[in-house]
Amino acid sequence: MTAVRSIALKERFDPGGDKPLPPEPGSGGMAHLFVAGRPTGNYMQIVASLTDPSQAAAAHAAGAEILELRFDLMGGEPAEIVQQCRAVSSLPLIATYRSVQEGGKYFGSPGEWRDRIAPLIPLVDYVDVEQRFARESGAVKAAGKTIIASHHAAEMLPLHVLFVLEQELRAYGDIPKIIVTPNNEDDLIDLIAFTRAAKKPVCTGVMGSAFRYARAILPLFGSGLVYCHAGVPAAEGQYSVAEFVALRKLLL
C-alpha cells in the first residue's frame, strides 16, 4: 500500500519522474544543488554541525562544505566564535539557535532569538529559522541571507502534513528543513517519497539513531543538506564528516 501511495505521489508532484523541477523564487541560489536523474556529489552538501569553534579547521579538512555554528551548544561570544571559524576556514557559515522544543538547548523567546541573531546576520551566510521564530526573521530576509526554515519533530508526520509544512516553511524561508522521527520502515518509505516529490531545494532527515541509515539514503532522493559532526555529535545518530565523505563516494 505504501509503495502504491509513493508512486501516486511521484505522479502528482513530479510529472515525468526524471524531469528537473524549476528553481523556486528566492531560493537563495541553492537551486543548482539539485539535478535530475542520477544523484551526484554536487548537490549532496555536507554540513558540519559544530559544538565548538575549535572543530572548524578539522571539519573543513575532513571534507565539510558548510559549517553550522550551534550557538545553543557553545559558550563564548557568538561574534568572536564566527571570527575564529573564519580565521581557519573559508566555508559558508550557518547560524543556529536550536530551541529546546526541537531538540536543542536554546530556551529563549522569539524576541530574545531576534536580539541574539541580529548582530550575527552580517557575519554569516545562512540563518536557521525555526517556524516559531519566523515572525522575527525580517532582518535576515532584508539582509539577503539564505534562510533555512526548519522544523524538528519527535514523531513521524503524515504525508499530507509534510506537504503542508513544506509550503509553510517555504513561505518565509529559502530551504525548508524537515526532520522527523520514523517509527517503522513504512514511515521511512513515506519520508523518502515526500523527499522525492517535494519541490527543491529541500532538506529532510531523521532524529535519533533507530533509522540512522536514512541520513545516507535521503540525499539520494533529493535532500540537499546532510548534517554531520566534527568530533562531538550535535544530535544523536549523526555520522562524522569523514564517515559521510566515504559513504558519498561509495553510494555514488
Secondary structure by P-SEA (a helix, b strand, c coil): caaaaaaaaaaacccccccccccccccccccccccccccccccbbbbbbcccccaaaaaaaacccbbbbccccccccaaaaaaaaaaccccbbbbbbccccccccccccaaaaaaaaccccccccbbbbcccccccaaaaaaacccccccccccccccaaaaaaaaaaaaccccbbbbbbbbccaaaaaaaaaaaaaccccbbbbcccccccccccccccccccbbbbbcccccccccccaaaaaaaaaaac
